[in-house]
């Protein structure tokens, strides 16, 4: 046992002792991306046997680790079996969080988890309380592998009769993990390169299975724990209630809007039968929650359809999940705040509880940062690449919200635009507040004095 755990002992003795949990998470994600880049740069990772080069490998490794799904080329066409395995491992580690993978090793080695490790685990899972964090981590690991396994079996049974056992098994595992982790990578390129799920847009088993995996993965690990332990809606915490209500509301509102705006558009839903229109409208609403799969070409969306899609992408999934974006609860808190202020109230209340003012300000801060970066990204991409502003903004939002949908312009982006997308994917996955507070707020000076208040004309 001592020999098998030697590397773990070396790391525990030599690791930096003064890094905050936020810094550990940010640096660990960067290290994983770098390792993935090195592996994908190897000639054996490419189907042609020729190295793809550092920049494309970095772009793909970042997209996989940050569970985004944006890619400079079709996954099946470019990457060999080895390369696809590397991408799958990066998706799993990035989706569940590197701490989940590290904790799994610790569990297997039967080592004790210390206070520092519990703090990092809590930060990685977006939980403020360390009580029960080890139990929650076990729930995350067991629940994730169980759900992914169920999804893989369903897809295996669907693909087996038509494509053979080995291909069905490979497709089932890869796409179940990719969907649950909200990554959006697919290996259906052997049929139609770059078409994502367009081949299966009339297949309810494939679309509904992947949609269910995306939704479950985007709920958040803390929500899973409450659902499995309490089971009754009235017993859930306010946070879990908000996540469930907001998630379902956004899916149905998105479904309705996509169907209304794209119903007669021949490039998206217009050429489909009514059942297929409803199915693909629902799947589009779900995949916009940072999944990145596409059952039709996003480039053919109407301008209004792209606008709705960008709003849904920015909102994203829930905290502590495999999804990105502003997050569902942050969004609903802003809506509640605006509603309360419009009615002349100073407090935000929901489910007979008052939301602290600091959390309202946190939600507003996240939203402003995400909106500002999205707009800047759209301007920068359109200025440095031969891309219209709407498509450039779509690409920027998709990257920073770690969605992975594209209007077909990723491969034509300039080198500066590609580097910006890499930064946005990393920033979106690690988290705006995790980076800003982890690296900047640690040495924040105390407020030694305050200026006198003044009044301004607002509105």
Buried (B, 14 or more C-beta within 10 A) or exposed (E): EEEEBEEBEEEEEEEEEEBBBBBBBBBBBBEBBBBBBBBBBBEEBBBEEEBBEEBBBBBBBBBBBBBBBBBBBBBBEBBBEBBBBBBBBBBBBBBBBBBBBBBBEBBEEEBEBEEBBBBBBBBBBBBEEBEEBBEBBBBBBEBBBEBBBBBBBBBBEBBBEEBEEEBBBBBBBBBBBBBBBBBBBBBBBEEEEBBBBBBBBBBBEBBBBBBBBBBBBBBBBBBBBBBEEEEEEEEBBEBBBBBBBBBEEBBEEBBEBBBEBBBEBEBBBEEBEEEBBBBBBBBBBBBBBBBBBBBBBBBBBBEEBBBBBBBBBBBBBBBBBBBBBBBBBBBBBBEBBEEBEEEEEEEBEBEEEEBEEEBBEBBBBBBEBBBEBBBBBBBBBBEBBEBBEBBBBBBBBBBBBBBBBBBBBBEEBBEEBBBBBBBBBBBBBBBBBBBBBBEEEEEEEEEEEEEEEEEEEEE
